[in-house]
């Protein structure tokens, strides 16, 4: 994990850029390249929308998010996507289920312990 979901980007171009994108993400947030997933969303535009990159990942320091967004934007801008919008969807380990179980158990609320 993380998942990088692109919309409004040409498939052939994304396939060419994928190795560079994976290396940049791995280097910036210090994870192995195998954990990074890239998807191209099949969307139908109803109104004029810019290309976008949605990054779903667990919370990190704000500076990591800022650096990752800046580095990916520069890479994409150099390759014809200067108008791309980049945004993060922050995942919560206790609400992320792998094989039916959360990655981290949800803590019991303090109020429940009082009764």
N, C-alpha and C positions, 0 to 999 in steps of 0.2 A: 504494500500500500504506500503511497497514495494513488488515487485515480486521477488522471488528467483527461478531461472530456472536452473535445474540440467541437465547435459548430461553425459552419460557414467557411471551412478550410478545405482545400482540394485534397482528396484522398492521396493521390500520387505524391503531392508535395509533402504532406504530413508523413508519409512512409519514408521519404528521403530525410526529413528532419528528425525523425524519431530517435535515432541513435544519439544525436547531439542533445536533444531535449532530455533524454534519459540520463546521459552523463552529467548534464548541468544540475538536474534535480538531485541526483545521488550525491554530487559533490557539495551542493549547497546545504542540504538538510542532513547529510551524513548518514545515508542508508545505502544498502546494497542495490545495485541496478535491477536485480531480479524482482524486487518488491514494487517497482514502478509499473503501473498499468496505463496504457494510452488507448483511448477510444475516440472514434469519430461518430458523433451523433447524426442520425438521419433526421433532419428537421425540414419542415415546410414553412417557409417564411410567409407570414400574413401581412406584416408591415416591414418597412425597411429596417433591418437590424444589422449591427456590425458583427464581424466574426468574433467568437468568444472562446475563452479557455476557462473552464470550471475546474478547480483543483480541490478535490475532496481528500482531506487528510486530518490527522489528529493535531491538536493545538501544539504550537511551538512558540518560542519567544517571538515577539512582534518583529524584531530585527530579522529573523529567519524568513518570515513571510514577506517582508519588504524586500529583502535581498533576492529571494526566489522570484518574486514578481518582476523585479527590475531586470534580472538576468534573462528570464524567459522573454520579456518584452523586447529586449535588445536583440536577442537571437531571432525572434519572429519578425521584428521590424526590418532587420537586414535581409530577410527572405520574403519581403513583399506584404507583410501583415502589420503595417504601421497603425492601423485603426483597431486592432484587436483589443477587446476588453478582457481583463483577467480578474477573476474573483475566486475567493476561497469559500468552501463549505466545510465548516469545522465539525469533525466527527467526535463523538463521545464514546470512549471505550466501553462503558457500561451499556450503551445502546447500539453497539456494533456486534452483531452476532456472526460467529463463524462456527459452522457445523451445529447450529442450534443453540450455542451457548455464548453469553456475552464475554468479551475479552477481559472484562473486569467486572466483578460482582458489584451490584448497586448497594451502596451502604444503607443500612437501616436508618430512617430519620431519627433524629434525637428525640423528637416528641413521642415516638413509639416506645422508647426506653423508659419514659417517665411513668407509664401506666402499668 
